[in-house]
Every structure is written in structure tokens, then in C-alpha cells.
Amino acid sequence: MSPDTPGPSGDRPQSPADSGPVDAGELADLIEAVRRYRDAEGFMRGTSRDSMHLGKTDMTALRLMLRAGRTGTPLSAAALARQLEISTAATTVLVDRLEKSGHAERRRSATDRRAIEIWPTATTDDEVRSTMGVLHERMMGVAAALPARDCATIHRFLTRLGVAMSGMIMADGVVPALPRQDA
């Protein structure tokens, strides 16, 4: 297998220089860097939600609607409920609240006049772009400055980290408490 040929797991083999043991301090520093990033992103997202006077679920709904609109696949209330993993009744209340605040609107489908689609308003699109756009531009700038090999390594790391965290969620959606690790 050549150095550029993916292994059975889809990962590229490591060079001997990359395969040495990682110091416990380096691991702790890496995890701390992930935590600092998570905290900074959470703060930025919270600031954006606060400036728009929205709760977490409301902002997530808007993000889903914006993504659906960009891909040309608008959401129905039922599809939004599935993606948010909330009841259709809760979704109706959420959409009512977003409509009342001027962040979303219900529209008849252009392809099926019986169906109702949920769309973010143009003002909301602009508002989200103005607050979250700065965050995304900064993230893209940092990522663009990385060599391709580093991007691939970081991508694998973050993907595996996401899978590890997702694997902790029980079937009923409850995250089990981790045992305390006292110093």
C-alpha cells in the first residue's frame, strides 16, 4: 500500500515520524484547545441568539430553514419537527412565535398549493448573516491557512470526536453522566 493509499478504515497510513506516542500533556493541551473553541463558538452563537431575541431551538430552526432555502428544498412543519426532534404541536408553537417576531413565514408551496412551507424572512437571512457571517469568515480564514495535510488530519480528528460524543447519547436521547475524574 502506498503512503497515499487509504487503508481499510479510509484513513491514510501514517509516516513513521507521525506514529510516535503522544505525550499526555500534548493530549491535555489538544482537548483544552477543543474546549476553548467550543466555549468561544457557544458564546458567539449565544450572542447572536440574544441579539435576535431567540432561544436555542428557535435559532436552530432558522438555521435549518436557511439551509433548506439555499438548497431549494423548503421545509414543511412536519419536516422541521423531525429535524428538531420535537413534536408537531411544539413546532406549530415555534413557527407561530417565529412568525410573530418577523423571523419566519408560512407560504403555500409553488409545486403543491395544498402544502405549506416554512421560510425565513429576508430580514432574518440578513440578520443571521451579519451576526454569524463574521464567525464563518474567521473560521474559513483559519482553515484556509492550513496545509491540506493538516486539514485532512483535523477533519478526521473532529469527525471521530463527533462520532465518539454522539455514541454517548442513549436511545432515549439522554446523555449518561460520566464518572468524575478527581485530580
SULTALIN-V386468 format. One record per helix or strand. SS is the DSSP state (~ for helix, > for strand). FROM is the first residue (numbers start at 1). TO is the last residue. If there is no record, write none. Layout:
# SULTALIN-V386468
SS:FROM:TO + SS:FROM:TO
This chain:
# SULTALIN-V386468
>:6:6 + >:12:12 + ~:16:18 + ~:24:52 + ~:56:71 + >:75:75 + ~:77:84 + ~:88:100 + >:104:108 + >:116:120 + ~:122:144 + ~:148:166 + >:169:169 + >:175:175
